[in-house]
Amino acid sequence: MSVTAVVPTLNEEANILPCLESLAWVERRVVFDCYSTDETVKLAREAGAEVLQHPFENYAQFHNAAMDQVEAIWILFVDADERVTPELAAEIQALVAEDPPEVLWWIPRHNYIFGRLTKSAGWYPDYQARLLRPRYVRWERPVHEVAIADGPEGYLEYPLIHYNYDDLADFRVRQERYNKYDAQILFREGVRPRCYTPYTQFVRHFWWRFVTLGGHQESLHGFRLSLLMAYYELKKYRHLARLWREQKR
């Protein structure tokens, strides 16, 4: 039972080679690229990977397009800033050799945030839908995409390594982008915030991450992450309120 690794990319020249090196054990490596303007495509081809290019509309559409274009029994999605450990590779190989009934497998992640392994405040186990039979799975939602499986699902033991958020500037850029997507989803779902909602969401989210999810275990690092995530939760609901005001006008 062969495994094809699919790596979605856009300007990932700093990450693509280490990512592909961690996938040397798969039968086929496909870089599914959104017309990168840096050296991503060149480096991927030099490393022996197949490159396909496709326009990006949203994250779910991009994953579905990859599954439509890549013929495979099993697809393993791996982001360019992720690495597959030897332990995870062995677990996947043993699993597919058994031809299990599950059509979708969730993989935990070890997130390195600002260079530090972070296992509290909601960052672990951080299960991701990554190993799947493409005939039985489709993706929904434009951001924070969700895999919908037509069949049983399972969970793997060994984690992906995820080099997430290099620094505060990287964190801010990505959170601003995610916020706009998330606010638009809430808007389309008819969620109407009240004037106090952004502030109550800030308090609720900070408490959830720092206390309920154990962010306090990470000391100052956990406090800062919980505070940052709560702040962007506040901004998301402010943006949602702005969308409703614009519609009213």
C-alpha positions in Angstrom: 0.0 0.0 0.0 1.9 3.0 -1.3 1.9 6.5 0.3 2.1 9.7 -1.7 3.2 12.8 0.2 1.6 16.1 -0.9 3.3 19.3 0.2 1.2 22.5 -0.4 3.5 25.5 -1.0 3.7 29.2 -1.6 7.1 30.8 -1.4 8.6 28.1 0.9 12.2 28.1 -0.3 13.4 28.3 3.4 11.5 25.2 4.3 11.0 23.0 1.3 14.3 21.0 1.3 14.2 19.9 5.0 10.5 19.0 4.6 11.2 16.8 1.5 14.2 15.2 3.2 11.9 14.1 6.0 9.7 12.5 3.4 12.4 10.4 1.7 10.7 7.2 2.8 7.5 7.7 0.7 7.0 6.3 -2.7 6.2 9.6 -4.3 6.6 13.3 -3.2 4.4 15.9 -4.9 4.9 19.6 -4.2 1.5 21.2 -4.9 2.5 24.8 -5.5 0.5 28.0 -5.7 2.7 29.7 -8.3 5.6 30.6 -6.0 7.8 33.5 -7.0 10.8 32.4 -5.1 13.1 29.3 -5.5 10.5 26.8 -4.1 9.8 25.1 -7.4 13.4 24.9 -8.5 14.6 23.5 -5.2 11.8 20.9 -5.1 12.6 19.6 -8.6 16.3 19.5 -7.8 15.4 17.4 -4.8 13.5 14.9 -7.0 10.0 15.9 -6.1 7.2 16.2 -8.7 5.8 19.7 -8.9 2.2 20.5 -9.8 0.9 24.1 -9.8 -2.7 25.3 -9.2 -4.3 28.7 -8.3 -5.2 29.2 -4.7 -8.8 30.3 -3.7 -8.9 29.0 -0.2 -7.4 26.2 1.9 -10.2 23.7 1.4 -10.3 24.2 -2.3 -6.5 23.9 -2.6 -6.5 20.5 -0.7 -9.4 19.2 -2.7 -7.7 20.2 -6.0 -4.5 18.3 -4.9 -6.5 15.2 -4.2 -8.2 15.5 -7.6 -4.9 15.8 -9.4 -2.8 13.3 -7.5 -3.7 9.7 -8.1 -2.8 7.7 -4.9 -4.1 5.0 -2.6 -3.0 7.0 0.5 -2.1 10.7 0.6 -0.1 12.2 3.4 -0.5 16.0 3.6 2.6 17.7 5.1 3.0 21.5 5.2 6.4 22.9 4.3 7.1 24.0 7.8 6.5 20.5 9.2 8.8 17.5 9.5 8.0 13.8 9.6 10.1 12.0 12.3 11.5 8.5 11.7 9.1 7.2 14.4 6.0 8.7 12.6 7.2 7.4 9.3 7.6 3.9 10.7 4.1 4.1 12.3 2.5 5.2 9.0 4.3 2.4 7.0 3.2 -0.3 9.4 -0.4 1.1 9.4 -0.9 1.2 5.6 0.7 -2.3 5.3 -2.2 -3.6 7.3 -4.8 -2.0 4.9 -6.9 -0.7 7.8 -10.7 0.1 7.4 -10.1 3.7 8.5 -10.1 6.2 5.6 -8.8 9.2 7.6 -6.1 9.3 10.3 -5.3 12.3 12.6 -1.7 13.0 13.5 -0.7 15.0 16.6 1.8 17.9 16.3 4.7 19.2 18.4 4.4 23.0 17.8 7.6 25.1 18.1 6.4 28.7 18.7 9.0 31.4 18.8 11.6 28.6 18.8 10.1 26.8 21.9 8.3 23.5 22.0 4.8 24.4 23.3 2.6 21.7 24.8 0.0 23.7 26.7 -2.5 26.5 26.0 -4.2 24.4 23.3 -1.1 23.6 21.3 -0.9 19.9 22.0 -2.0 17.4 20.9 -3.2 19.6 18.1 -4.5 16.7 16.0 -4.4 17.3 12.2 -6.2 15.3 9.5 -3.3 14.3 7.3 -3.2 10.7 6.3 -6.2 9.7 4.1 -7.7 7.8 1.3 -8.6 10.5 -1.2 -11.7 8.7 -2.6 -13.4 9.0 0.8 -12.4 12.5 2.1 -13.2 16.0 1.1 -12.3 19.4 2.7 -14.6 22.2 3.8 -14.2 25.7 5.1 -11.9 28.3 3.5 -9.5 28.6 6.5 -8.8 26.2 9.3 -10.1 23.7 6.8 -12.0 20.6 8.0 -11.7 17.1 6.6 -15.0 15.3 6.1 -14.6 11.5 5.9 -17.0 9.0 4.4 -15.9 6.2 6.7 -14.1 5.5 10.0 -11.3 7.6 11.4 -8.3 6.9 13.6 -5.5 8.6 15.5 -1.8 8.1 15.3 0.6 8.1 18.2 3.8 9.8 17.0 3.7 13.6 16.2 4.6 15.8 13.3 7.2 18.4 14.1 5.7 21.9 13.3 7.9 25.0 13.2 5.1 27.4 13.8 5.4 31.2 14.2 9.1 32.1 13.9 8.7 35.4 15.8 6.1 37.9 16.8 6.0 39.6 13.4 5.2 36.3 11.8 2.5 35.6 14.4 0.9 39.0 13.8 0.8 38.6 10.0 -0.8 35.2 10.0 -3.3 36.0 12.8 -4.5 39.1 10.9 -5.1 36.9 7.9 -6.9 34.1 9.8 -9.0 36.7 11.7 -10.5 38.1 8.5 -11.4 34.6 7.2 -12.9 33.6 10.6 -14.9 36.8 10.9 -16.3 36.3 7.4 -17.3 32.8 8.3 -19.2 34.0 11.4 -20.8 36.8 9.3 -22.1 34.3 6.8 -23.4 32.1 9.6 -25.4 35.1 10.9 -23.5 35.6 14.2 -24.2 39.1 15.5 -21.9 40.4 18.2 -23.1 42.9 20.8 -21.1 45.9 21.7 -19.5 44.1 24.6 -18.8 40.8 22.8 -15.2 41.5 21.8 -14.2 42.2 25.4 -16.1 39.2 26.9 -14.5 37.0 24.2 -11.1 38.4 25.2 -11.6 37.4 28.8 -13.2 34.0 28.0 -10.4 33.1 25.5 -7.6 34.1 27.8 -9.0 32.1 30.7 -9.6 29.1 28.4 -6.0 29.0 27.2 -4.1 30.1 30.3 -6.1 28.3 32.9 -8.3 25.6 31.4 -5.7 24.4 28.8 -2.8 24.9 31.1 -1.0 27.8 29.6 0.3 28.7 33.1 2.5 25.6 32.9 4.6 27.5 30.3 5.2 30.4 32.7 5.8 33.7 30.8 5.8 32.0 27.4 2.3 30.5 28.1 1.1 33.8 29.5 2.2 35.7 26.4 0.7 33.2 24.0 -2.6 33.2 25.9 -2.7 36.9 25.9 -1.9 37.2 22.2 -4.5 34.7 21.2 -7.1 36.4 23.4 -6.2 39.8 21.8 -6.8 38.4 18.3 -10.1 36.9 19.4 -11.1 40.4 20.4 -10.0 41.7 17.0 -11.9 39.0 15.2 -15.2 40.1 16.9 -14.4 43.7 16.2 -14.0 42.9 12.6 -17.2 40.9 12.6 -19.1 43.9 14.1 -17.6 46.1 11.3 -18.9 43.7 8.7 -22.4 44.1 10.1 -22.1 47.9 10.2 -21.0 48.0 6.6 -23.9 45.8 5.6 -26.4 48.1 7.4 -25.0 51.2 5.7 
